[in-house]
Structure formats: structure tokens, C-alpha cells
Amino acid sequence: MSPAAVPAAHGATWSTIAPAEAGFDEARLAEAVAFAEAHESPWPKSLFYPDGSYVGNREWNESGP
């Protein structure tokens, strides 16, 4: 994994540190991703269908925004 960028003062060059130095745990991230994928919402990821119509118009009989 590449080093993480560490914010610096305005206009200064950013320094980098290795993820392990920052306390980043790749195994926990993988766990979190697996949990999110297993519990994904059945709702559409977009509020618009491919034809451009608003999901609420069809699903909830509402007018669009």
C-alpha cells in the first residue's frame, strides 16, 4: 500500500507516512468492505433510471424534484 499524504501548512509540501505508521489496519478495512457488501441496500444506487426519470415517480407515486 502506498504512503498516506499528511496535510501541511498552506503552500507547503506534504510529507508522507506509511499506512502502518498511521495505525491503518488493512484486515479491518477488508472486514468493513465485506460487511458493507453483504448488507448492501436493495434501493437503487442512483435516484434516476437509465432513461433519466426520477425513481420516486415510479416507486412512490411522487413527483420528481
C-alpha positions as CSV (number, residue, x, y, z in Angstrom):
1,M,0.0,0.0,0.0
2,S,1.3,3.4,-0.8
3,P,2.1,6.0,1.9
4,A,-0.6,8.4,3.1
5,A,-0.4,12.1,2.5
6,V,-0.2,14.2,5.6
7,P,-1.7,17.7,5.4
8,A,0.8,20.6,5.7
9,A,0.5,24.3,6.2
10,H,-0.9,26.2,3.2
11,G,1.5,26.2,0.3
12,A,4.0,23.8,2.0
13,T,4.9,20.4,0.6
14,W,3.1,17.5,2.2
15,S,5.0,14.7,3.9
16,T,4.0,11.1,3.7
17,I,3.9,8.2,6.2
18,A,3.4,4.5,5.7
19,P,-0.1,3.3,6.5
20,A,1.2,1.1,9.3
21,E,2.8,4.1,11.0
22,A,-0.6,5.8,11.0
23,G,-2.3,2.8,12.6
24,F,-4.1,1.7,9.5
25,D,-5.2,-2.0,9.6
26,E,-5.8,-3.5,6.2
27,A,-7.5,-6.5,7.6
28,R,-10.1,-4.3,9.4
29,L,-10.7,-2.4,6.1
30,A,-11.3,-5.7,4.3
31,E,-13.7,-6.7,7.1
32,A,-15.6,-3.4,6.8
33,V,-15.8,-3.8,3.0
34,A,-17.1,-7.4,3.2
35,F,-19.7,-6.3,5.8
36,A,-20.9,-3.4,3.6
37,E,-21.1,-5.7,0.5
38,A,-23.1,-8.3,2.5
39,H,-25.5,-5.7,3.8
40,E,-26.0,-3.6,0.7
41,S,-29.3,-1.8,0.4
42,P,-31.8,-3.1,-2.2
43,W,-32.5,0.5,-3.1
44,P,-31.1,1.8,-6.4
45,K,-27.7,3.4,-6.2
46,S,-28.9,6.3,-8.3
47,L,-32.2,8.2,-7.9
48,F,-32.6,8.2,-11.6
49,Y,-33.4,5.3,-14.0
50,P,-31.3,4.9,-17.2
51,D,-34.0,6.8,-19.1
52,G,-33.5,9.8,-16.9
53,S,-36.8,9.5,-15.0
54,Y,-36.8,10.0,-11.2
55,V,-37.1,6.8,-9.1
56,G,-39.7,8.5,-6.9
57,N,-42.1,9.0,-9.8
58,R,-42.5,5.2,-10.3
59,E,-41.7,3.7,-6.9
60,W,-43.6,6.1,-4.6
61,N,-46.0,7.8,-6.9
62,E,-44.4,11.2,-6.2
63,S,-43.5,14.0,-8.5
64,G,-39.8,14.5,-9.1
65,P,-37.7,17.2,-7.6
